[in-house]
């Protein structure tokens, strides 16, 4: 099933949540195994939020997340598996991400020290492609979401 077909099924199942609203396609994780695992955590309501470096949206501001956005979440192959809605957003420096923030992650990343290490390493590669370096004050977009389908 394509993301568009999944969206159509969501529109039929959840007309009050989807009527007249656009959707975007999103996946979590960079590799197929991680992507599948994170999608499963979303579907089980174990992962209820995510993080991004705001610098990633400088060149594509239309993709900057907003409260109310509807996202079809796919695995790495593009197979859709969930519809989520962003319910809250907070912009804060990396150094201000605290224990209360990382509780939205899957069970393996709810430890703040581990979260910082994993995300620092992950964003180092992403930011190098943008000509930037990670920093303690880099702006982090903390997003909470709810599973709709």
Buried (B, 14 or more C-beta within 10 A) or exposed (E): EEBEEBBEBBBEEBEEBBEEEEBEBBBBBEEEEBBBBBBBBBBEEBBBBBBBBBBBBEEEEEEBBEEEBBBBBBBBEEBBBBBBBBBEBEEBEBEEBEEEBBBBBBEEBBBBEEBBEBBEEBBEEBBEEEEBEBBEEBBBBBBBBBBBB
